[in-house]
Amino acid sequence: MKTQHLRIHGRVQGVWFRESMRIEAERLAVSGWVRNTPDGAVEAVVQGQVSAVDALIAWAHKGPPLARVERVEIAAADGRFSGFMKRVD
């Protein structure tokens, strides 16, 4: 099991990033959450099998078609998650 914290920078809000990430996470059987941040980034915690988390991180470097990802910051994280949700806090 691998758990990672992501901060995705670029044009990532208003381009359906969170919903697209939720769909991709569910497809890969990855748990966790995603939310917009006040500074215009998207933040996520992702947890699952190593290969699935790595695949979701690779997806986050591109995002949905309208996104323009400039960089993804990745750090280790902890916690236990069930399912994947979009947060609004």
C-alpha positions as a printed Julia matrix, in Angstrom:
89×3 Matrix{Float64}:
   0.0    0.0     0.0
   1.3    3.45   -0.96
  -0.06   6.83    0.21
   1.02  10.11   -1.4
   0.11  13.77   -1.02
  -0.04  15.72   -4.3
  -0.14  19.46   -5.07
  -0.84  20.06   -8.73
  -0.02  23.5   -10.13
  -0.94  25.2   -13.38
  -4.31  25.74  -15.02
  -6.03  23.06  -12.96
  -9.16  24.74  -11.6
 -12.25  25.24  -13.71
 -11.17  22.5   -16.13
 -12.96  19.49  -14.56
  -9.72  18.3   -12.9
 -11.22  17.06   -9.64
 -14.04  15.06  -11.23
 -11.69  13.62  -13.85
  -9.27  12.6   -11.11
 -12.1   10.99   -9.14
 -13.13   8.95  -12.18
  -9.52   7.9   -12.89
  -8.95   7.0    -9.21
 -12.05   4.83   -9.17
 -10.96   3.15  -12.41
  -7.58   2.35  -10.79
  -9.11   1.35   -7.41
  -7.25   4.18   -5.65
  -8.73   5.73   -2.49
  -8.33   9.23   -1.07
  -9.58  12.72   -1.86
  -9.04  15.75   -4.08
  -9.85  19.44   -3.58
  -9.15  22.91   -4.96
  -6.94  25.2    -2.89
  -7.33  28.98   -2.5
  -4.05  29.61   -4.36
  -5.35  27.98   -7.56
  -3.72  24.57   -7.15
  -5.37  21.18   -6.71
  -4.44  19.08   -3.68
  -4.98  15.33   -3.33
  -4.11  12.38   -1.14
  -4.05   9.09   -3.0
  -3.73   5.58   -1.57
  -3.64   2.14   -3.08
  -1.45  -0.48   -4.67
   1.92   0.96   -5.71
   1.32   0.5    -9.44
  -2.16   2.07   -9.24
  -0.94   5.11   -7.27
   1.97   5.54   -9.68
  -0.47   5.4   -12.61
  -2.7    8.06  -11.0
   0.33  10.28  -10.36
   1.34   9.89  -14.02
  -2.22  10.9   -14.99
  -2.01  13.95  -12.66
   1.0   15.22  -14.6
  -1.33  15.64  -17.62
  -4.83  15.89  -16.15
  -7.97  16.27  -18.25
  -7.8   17.79  -21.77
  -8.36  21.44  -20.74
  -5.8   21.37  -17.92
  -2.27  22.69  -18.3
  -0.23  21.1   -15.52
   2.99  22.97  -14.76
   4.27  20.82  -11.92
   3.22  18.19   -9.39
   4.69  18.21   -5.88
   4.69  14.75   -4.3
   5.25  13.84   -0.66
   4.6   10.81    1.51
   1.33  10.85    3.45
  -0.52   8.65    5.9
  -4.07   7.82    6.84
  -6.61   5.21    5.84
  -9.1    5.96    3.11
 -12.13   4.21    1.68
 -13.31   5.33   -1.74
 -12.31   8.54   -3.46
 -14.09  11.85   -2.92
 -14.03  15.44   -4.04
 -13.69  17.75   -1.04
 -14.89  21.34   -0.96
 -13.19  22.5     2.25
